[in-house]
Amino acid sequence: MSFIPVSSCLLLYGVSFFQRRSKKFYIQIDCNASLGKLKLLGMKTFLKTFFLLYSFSALALPAKYTELLPFVQEAPDQGKSNTCLYVASTGAMELLANKKNNVKEPRPYGEYDLSESFAIHAPTLDSNGKYFWEVPVLKFNRGYGIHINDWPYESWNDTDPNNSAWTFRQWVNLPKVTLPKVETIPLFVKGNRWSTNILNNSHVEEIKQALITHKSPVMVNYNDNGYWHVILIVGYNDNIPGYCYELTEKECGERKGSFFVRDSFGIPYELRDYDWFRVKGNAAFVVKEKI
């Protein structure tokens, strides 16, 4: 019987292959941390087993996930109003409401087209222990939002910026749209809001796994030409190269697949290459219905 040191033991114990809700489930190994020993039949056997399991986990993900796409509400064009976090938060809530009520291919101004201004101006409900990215979408845990018809969000009129989205109005007596409650699950936060080149391919795989596990959108932050910017990832496809948004040809790498992203450009979603997020991204959170 041979042993390896506790540092290696902890490293191995920290390798995750499956996620369920907010907890990670790990490969179970006979690791006695108090003694600092991992009992194995031999290092050679261990290495074979480890790499076999690692390869299996990588192959376990399907080549694509597109189940959420029919429920994505078309995004408004945020223009230069600096409201990306609220557009993404509202978009996540719209998608989950459409999905819960089986509203497919939702039309603009449809049943669950919500006002982004509500996410901007409604008082915070829950910020304890939360990242600032998580706070706006939790405002919908009042159990309602405001329809876009009743509180218009306009941030771009023709060619002129319009910052009226930041203008407060009394909303308490406006008609309400009943919504499911939601929760957020942090996947990772690396560096700061502007950090680049801080992720690797494992973070791409983690987002893909989260989409499949939770069947819910993933809110991400990335560096957009020097500004931090928040959008939604709503699916992926390993077989379709996407747009290498703001990347050089060298940075875009081998172009092995793409995320479906819902930005704030006035369209439902678009394809962006995995390397776009690997290079530009730094944070990711699941937004899901609270059970």
TAGI-V712054 format. One record per residue. N is the residue number from 1. PHI is phi in whole degrees, 0 to 359 (* if undefined). Layout:
<<N;PHI> <N;PHI>>
This chain:
<<1;*> <2;245> <3;227> <4;233> <5;292> <6;298> <7;299> <8;291> <9;301> <10;294> <11;299> <12;294> <13;294> <14;273> <15;277> <16;258> <17;239> <18;223> <19;234> <20;215> <21;55> <22;268> <23;254> <24;261> <25;253> <26;250> <27;299> <28;275> <29;233> <30;278> <31;244> <32;261> <33;294> <34;295> <35;267> <36;69> <37;226> <38;244> <39;279> <40;224> <41;286> <42;162> <43;298> <44;297> <45;297> <46;299> <47;298> <48;299> <49;295> <50;299> <51;288> <52;295> <53;294> <54;298> <55;296> <56;298> <57;296> <58;293> <59;280> <60;290> <61;285> <62;294> <63;289> <64;206> <65;218> <66;229> <67;297> <68;275> <69;303> <70;295> <71;255> <72;284> <73;278> <74;305> <75;279> <76;284> <77;269> <78;285> <79;56> <80;245> <81;271> <82;58> <83;241> <84;302> <85;298> <86;282> <87;295> <88;294> <89;298> <90;294> <91;298> <92;296> <93;295> <94;300> <95;300> <96;294> <97;291> <98;299> <99;295> <100;298> <101;258> <102;55> <103;268> <104;263> <105;49> <106;298> <107;270> <108;302> <109;67> <110;283> <111;303> <112;242> <113;276> <114;261> <115;279> <116;295> <117;297> <118;298> <119;295> <120;287> <121;256> <122;297> <123;299> <124;296> <125;263> <126;214> <127;235> <128;294> <129;73> <130;258> <131;287> <132;298> <133;297> <134;280> <135;294> <136;300> <137;292> <138;287> <139;297> <140;287> <141;286> <142;294> <143;94> <144;201> <145;224> <146;246> <147;291> <148;299> <149;293> <150;271> <151;215> <152;300> <153;248> <154;232> <155;241> <156;209> <157;247> <158;55> <159;249> <160;250> <161;298> <162;225> <163;263> <164;295> <165;300> <166;271> <167;279> <168;287> <169;218> <170;290> <171;243> <172;301> <173;266> <174;288> <175;302> <176;250> <177;253> <178;291> <179;225> <180;287> <181;282> <182;232> <183;221> <184;244> <185;231> <186;295> <187;265> <188;195> <189;224> <190;238> <191;64> <192;237> <193;295> <194;253> <195;295> <196;230> <197;53> <198;242> <199;252> <200;222> <201;296> <202;295> <203;288> <204;298> <205;296> <206;295> <207;293> <208;300> <209;297> <210;295> <211;301> <212;289> <213;294> <214;262> <215;51> <216;213> <217;291> <218;245> <219;274> <220;231> <221;245> <222;211> <223;272> <224;251> <225;56> <226;94> <227;248> <228;284> <229;214> <230;247> <231;217> <232;248> <233;257> <234;238> <235;171> <236;203> <237;209> <238;291> <239;257> <240;240> <241;294> <242;250> <243;288> <244;274> <245;304> <246;62> <247;253> <248;283> <249;300> <250;292> <251;293> <252;287> <253;62> <254;274> <255;54> <256;270> <257;161> <258;215> <259;266> <260;274> <261;241> <262;252> <263;266> <264;234> <265;249> <266;88> <267;227> <268;294> <269;195> <270;213> <271;260> <272;230> <273;299> <274;307> <275;294> <276;305> <277;284> <278;302> <279;276> <280;264> <281;277> <282;207> <283;206> <284;207> <285;218> <286;281> <287;241> <288;224> <289;294> <290;277> <291;266>>
